């Protein structure tokens, strides 16, 4: 059967590409094409299973769907319960082999909870389809499955050493993060290479490789001041109040911090007498009068950096700005412990992109340049990138992530799965 598939593919592939691809690689390409409808059906089932991060049974159900795909391929699949972090858990699958270990990273959860009106897979015109989490990251999960099935058909999975980690809380990481990402970090430390299957980066029709992603960390600023009648504001008794102190700090961030690859957004703010924030840190409330000096002000935002060194240095600068208080005010800046570390650019990551471009050339697919990390969001690859060479953005092509109408190009499922199957094989088995 494998020889028949290879012969069919020889007729379909361009001559230059056919000359470079091995017999097994041609079989992989043909298998992905032949199973395209199967993988679209799998994607539809996954999308129609709501797995919003806080829908714990739904996340586990999505994990069981993937288990049913991986166990027949010879993977040992286990579910890592994360009840202690308030989340459903993670799927970890291992396929021991004589090759170098390749870690495949994706996630099962989406931002669309059960109360979202956006709940189902829909086919559009041509190869377009929409659905909650269809690209972020259920399309990436299907790329992993399709690539591994193609490897099995070609016989390259037999000796490949592959680990799959699909987290169940990528969109809202559980706490403490040291437990929530323990298994992923351990898998990264044991791997020779890590491949992350979030959405493919595209711009004006061109496809790009992801060798870096910025971090994402939330921060909360709480300022306090003496309250009283506004006729006494700025004097030696009342001072400036909490709102002026907050304005000073945020304007200090704006003026003093700018540098390449750094952003520090302020997403929500409230001040008054009093002002409060809810336990989840999403809603702030305040009340007051124009003739009362504000006692409390609260602002929340995020910080995104490209390297750990930049992250540590900028945090120190932010804290220094906070500590230079206006008279009779105080303020505290707290960074959340559930942030994403950066996936810093490295020569090892770029070498992985070079390996992918070798695959692209041999399969007759377009080569990929590096994508601007300032245009990419954070991802689970940041948790392993300090320990292992990592390449991201190997999932499906699409757009509108995190919004109703999220869409993908189903045709990209074919070429992304073909690329992944050949790349995983070459990385684990050295091109055999």
KABEL-V630905 format. One record per run of one state. SS is the DSSP state (alpha for helix, beta for strand, coil for the rest). FROM is the first residue (numbers start at 1). LEN is the number of residues. If there is no record, write none. Layout:
<<SS/FROM/LEN> <SS/FROM/LEN>>
//
This chain:
<<coil/1/1> <alpha/2/11> <coil/13/2> <alpha/15/6> <coil/21/2> <alpha/23/12> <coil/35/1> <alpha/36/13> <coil/49/3> <beta/52/1> <coil/53/3> <alpha/56/18> <coil/74/2> <beta/76/6> <coil/82/1> <alpha/83/3> <coil/86/3> <beta/89/7> <coil/96/5> <beta/101/7> <coil/108/2> <beta/110/1> <coil/111/11> <beta/122/2> <coil/124/4> <beta/128/3> <coil/131/3> <alpha/134/21> <coil/155/6> <beta/161/7> <coil/168/9> <alpha/177/4> <coil/181/1> <alpha/182/9> <coil/191/2> <beta/193/4> <coil/197/4> <beta/201/3> <coil/204/2> <beta/206/5> <coil/211/2> <beta/213/1> <coil/214/2> <beta/216/10> <coil/226/3> <beta/229/1> <alpha/230/3> <coil/233/8> <alpha/241/16> <coil/257/6> <beta/263/1> <coil/264/2> <beta/266/7> <coil/273/2> <beta/275/3> <coil/278/6> <beta/284/3> <coil/287/5> <beta/292/1> <coil/293/3> <beta/296/9> <coil/305/3> <alpha/308/16> <coil/324/5> <beta/329/7> <coil/336/4> <beta/340/1> <coil/341/2> <beta/343/1> <coil/344/3> <alpha/347/17> <coil/364/5> <beta/369/2> <coil/371/2> <alpha/373/3> <coil/376/4> <alpha/380/4> <coil/384/6> <beta/390/3> <coil/393/5> <beta/398/2> <coil/400/7> <beta/407/3> <coil/410/2> <alpha/412/18> <coil/430/3>>
//
